[in-house]
Amino acid sequence: MSAFDYLSLFLWLLLILALFVPVFRQRTLHLQRLKVIRHLELKRKSRVITLIHRQEVLSFLGVPFYRYIDIDDSEQILRAIRLTPPDMPIDIIVHTAGGLVLAAEQIAHALKNRKSKVTVMVPHYAMSGGTMIALAADELIMDENAVLGPIDPQLERGFGSLIPATSVLKVLSQKSRDQVDDTTLVMADVAMKAISQVKNFIEWLLDEKVSPEEAERIASFLAEGQWTHDAPLTVEALQEIGLSVETALPEEVYKLMELYPQPAGRRPSVQYIPFPYGEKERKEGK
């Protein structure tokens, strides 16, 4: 073989490796995740479902896929619920920035209607629709530094941009109707309906956990735009408004999150020695 043939063979091998190594790595991660999930299921005698949205290692031309709660998520979770015996508890691990209201409501509705115990676990954050799912749980367990978020409806203005429904209504309170165009009036009508819809749904999710008056107060707090849509609601803040939150998150949940790495090639902005320090290390540091 000539030198050119060897070079061509070498380039083909590199191309094959470049194509199959990421797939093999993703498959290995998938099996590792299933192993941790199964261990947690045996430990808690439950069905474990994950709703984890991260930028996956596999990406298109180096651009990572961004995930949010969508119809595919709701279909898969509803199927997992159907495959679970009625008397078996469900543990759902949620890590999401939110997504479609329709999909989030479907998931929350199905969890709320379960006869057996439903536990939602939040290791880092569950914003917007993720908060709606968390409210459907019989038990909510969060890391002590994890957060939920407001569920105030966001209206699409065009070109993918969103504006808070409460902000549209505020325009009407500050201007007379003859100063507002028809499009804004239509958006205000949709905004009122959206807020009412979300509030009613939150109150239904909470109707067996707190009194009707408490449910209405919590629903108003979460849906009426007292905060920006990405405002972090800590464990302390949630307990203060009347929600029951535990912080004894199983160690397997943290192990599972480690198996959802950020895209390869990204320069790390956080570094540390990944081992717990004990008394010996503290004495050595003195």
C-alpha positions in Angstrom: 0.0 0.0 0.0 1.2 3.5 -0.8 1.5 6.3 1.7 -1.6 7.8 0.3 -3.6 4.6 0.9 -2.4 4.5 4.6 -3.4 8.1 5.0 -6.9 7.4 3.5 -7.4 4.4 5.8 -6.3 6.4 8.8 -8.7 9.2 8.0 -11.6 6.8 7.5 -10.8 5.2 10.9 -10.9 8.7 12.5 -14.2 9.4 10.9 -15.7 6.1 12.1 -14.4 6.8 15.6 -15.8 10.3 15.5 -19.2 8.9 14.6 -19.4 6.0 17.0 -17.6 7.0 20.1 -20.2 9.6 21.1 -23.0 7.1 20.5 -21.1 4.5 22.6 -20.5 7.0 25.4 -24.2 8.0 25.4 -25.3 4.3 25.5 -22.9 3.7 28.5 -24.4 6.8 30.3 -27.9 5.5 29.6 -27.1 2.1 31.2 -25.4 3.8 34.2 -28.5 5.9 34.7 -30.8 2.9 34.6 -28.6 1.2 37.2 -28.9 4.1 39.6 -32.7 4.4 39.0 -33.2 0.7 39.6 -31.2 0.9 42.8 -33.4 3.8 44.0 -36.5 1.8 43.1 -35.4 -1.2 45.1 -34.5 1.0 48.1 -37.8 2.9 48.1 -40.0 0.2 46.7 -41.3 2.6 44.1 -41.4 3.4 40.4 -38.8 6.1 39.7 -39.5 8.5 36.7 -37.0 11.2 35.7 -37.8 14.5 34.1 -34.3 15.9 33.7 -33.6 18.6 31.1 -29.9 19.2 30.5 -27.8 20.1 27.4 -26.9 16.6 26.3 -23.4 15.5 25.3 -24.7 14.6 21.8 -25.2 17.8 19.8 -25.7 18.9 16.3 -22.5 20.5 14.8 -21.3 21.3 18.3 -24.6 23.1 19.2 -26.2 21.4 22.2 -29.8 20.5 22.2 -31.9 22.6 24.7 -34.8 20.8 26.4 -38.0 21.8 28.0 -41.3 20.2 29.0 -43.1 19.2 25.9 -45.8 16.9 24.7 -43.4 14.0 24.2 -42.4 14.3 27.9 -46.1 14.2 29.0 -46.8 11.2 26.8 -43.8 9.2 28.2 -44.6 10.1 31.8 -48.3 9.2 31.4 -47.2 5.8 29.9 -44.9 5.2 32.8 -47.8 5.9 35.2 -50.0 3.5 33.3 -47.4 0.8 33.6 -47.2 1.3 37.4 -49.5 -0.8 39.6 -52.1 1.4 41.4 -50.7 0.6 44.8 -47.0 1.2 44.0 -45.6 4.7 45.0 -44.1 6.9 42.3 -41.0 9.0 42.8 -40.4 11.6 40.1 -37.1 13.4 39.9 -37.6 16.9 38.3 -34.9 19.2 37.0 -36.3 21.6 34.4 -36.6 25.2 33.5 -40.3 24.7 32.5 -42.0 24.3 29.2 -45.5 23.9 27.7 -48.4 24.6 30.1 -50.4 21.9 28.4 -47.8 19.2 28.9 -47.0 20.3 32.5 -50.7 20.3 33.4 -51.2 16.8 31.9 -48.3 15.4 34.0 -49.5 17.2 37.2 -53.1 16.1 36.6 -52.1 12.4 36.3 -49.9 12.6 39.4 -52.6 14.2 41.4 -55.1 11.5 40.5 -52.8 8.7 41.7 -54.2 6.7 44.6 -50.7 5.7 45.8 -48.2 8.1 47.2 -46.4 10.4 44.8 -43.1 12.0 45.7 -41.4 14.8 43.7 -37.7 15.2 44.2 -35.9 18.4 43.1 -32.1 18.3 43.3 -31.4 21.8 41.8 -34.4 23.6 40.3 -37.9 23.0 38.9 -39.2 26.3 37.4 -42.6 27.2 35.9 -44.2 24.0 34.7 -41.8 22.1 36.9 -43.2 23.9 39.9 -46.7 22.9 38.8 -45.6 19.2 38.8 -44.1 19.6 42.2 -47.4 20.9 43.6 -49.1 17.7 42.5 -47.0 15.6 44.9 -48.1 14.1 48.1 -44.5 14.7 49.3 -42.0 17.3 48.0 -38.4 16.7 48.7 -35.8 19.3 47.7 -32.1 19.9 48.2 -31.8 22.5 50.9 -30.5 24.9 48.3 -32.8 23.9 45.4 -35.6 26.3 44.2 -38.9 26.3 42.5 -40.3 29.2 40.5 -43.5 31.3 39.9 -46.1 29.9 37.6 -47.4 33.2 36.2 -48.5 32.7 32.5 -46.4 34.0 29.7 -48.0 35.1 26.5 -46.3 34.7 23.1 -45.9 38.1 21.4 -44.4 36.8 18.1 -41.0 35.6 16.9 -40.7 33.4 20.0 -40.7 36.3 22.5 -42.8 36.0 25.7 -44.3 38.6 27.9 -45.9 38.1 31.4 -49.7 38.1 31.3 -49.8 40.3 34.5 -47.7 42.9 32.7 -50.3 43.1 29.9 -53.0 43.6 32.4 -51.0 46.3 34.1 -51.0 48.3 30.9 -54.8 48.5 31.0 -54.7 49.7 34.6 -52.4 52.5 33.7 -54.0 53.7 30.4 -57.5 54.4 29.3 -59.0 52.0 26.7 -58.9 54.6 24.0 -55.2 54.8 24.4 -54.7 51.1 23.9 -54.7 49.3 20.5 -56.9 46.4 19.7 -54.1 43.9 19.8 -53.2 44.8 23.4 -56.9 44.6 24.4 -57.1 41.1 22.9 -53.9 40.1 24.7 -55.3 41.5 27.9 -58.4 39.3 27.5 -56.2 36.2 26.9 -54.0 37.2 29.9 -57.0 37.3 32.3 -58.2 33.9 31.1 -54.6 32.4 31.4 -54.2 33.7 35.0 -57.6 32.4 36.0 -56.9 29.0 34.4 -53.5 28.6 36.2 -54.9 29.8 39.5 -57.8 27.4 39.4 -55.5 24.5 38.5 -53.1 25.3 41.4 -56.0 25.5 43.8 -57.2 22.0 42.6 -53.7 20.6 43.1 -53.7 21.9 46.6 -57.3 21.2 47.6 -56.4 18.2 49.8 -53.2 19.6 51.3 -54.3 22.9 52.7 -57.6 24.8 53.4 -59.4 26.5 50.4 -58.4 29.9 51.7 -54.7 28.8 51.9 -54.9 27.3 48.4 -56.3 30.5 47.0 -53.6 32.5 48.7 -50.8 30.3 47.4 -52.3 30.2 43.9 -52.4 34.0 43.8 -48.8 34.2 45.1 -47.5 31.9 42.4 -49.7 33.0 39.4 -50.3 36.7 39.7 -46.8 37.9 38.9 -45.6 39.2 42.2 -42.1 38.2 41.1 -40.4 37.9 37.7 -40.9 34.5 36.0 -37.4 33.3 36.8 -37.4 34.4 40.5 -36.0 31.5 42.7 -38.3 30.4 45.5 -36.2 28.7 48.1 -37.2 26.0 50.5 -37.6 28.6 53.3 -39.8 30.8 51.0 -42.0 27.9 50.0 -42.5 26.9 53.7 -43.3 30.4 54.6 -46.2 30.6 52.1 -47.6 27.3 53.5 -46.1 24.5 51.4 -44.8 21.4 53.1 -41.2 20.7 51.9 -38.7 18.1 53.1 -34.9 18.3 52.5 -33.8 14.7 53.0 -33.0 14.0 49.3 -31.7 10.5 48.7 -28.0 10.2 47.7 -29.0 8.3 44.5 -30.6 11.5 43.1 -27.3 13.3 43.3 -25.5 10.3 41.7 -28.1 10.3 38.9 -27.6 14.0 38.2 -23.8 13.4 37.8 -24.7 11.1 34.8 -26.2 14.1 32.9 -23.0 15.9 31.9 -22.8 19.2 30.0 -21.6 19.0 26.4 -18.1 17.7 25.8 -15.5 20.4 24.9 -17.1 23.0 27.1 -14.5 24.7 29.2 -15.3 24.1 32.9 -16.0 27.2 35.0 -16.2 25.3 38.3 -13.5 22.9 39.5 -12.9 21.1 42.8 -11.4 17.8 44.1 -14.5 15.5 43.9 -14.1 13.8 47.3 -15.7 14.5 50.6 -13.3 15.9 53.2 -13.1 14.5 56.7 -11.4 15.3 60.0 -8.0 14.2 58.6 -8.1 16.8 55.8 -9.3 19.5 58.1 -6.4 18.9 60.5 -3.9 18.9 57.6 -5.2 22.2 56.5 -4.3 23.8 59.8 
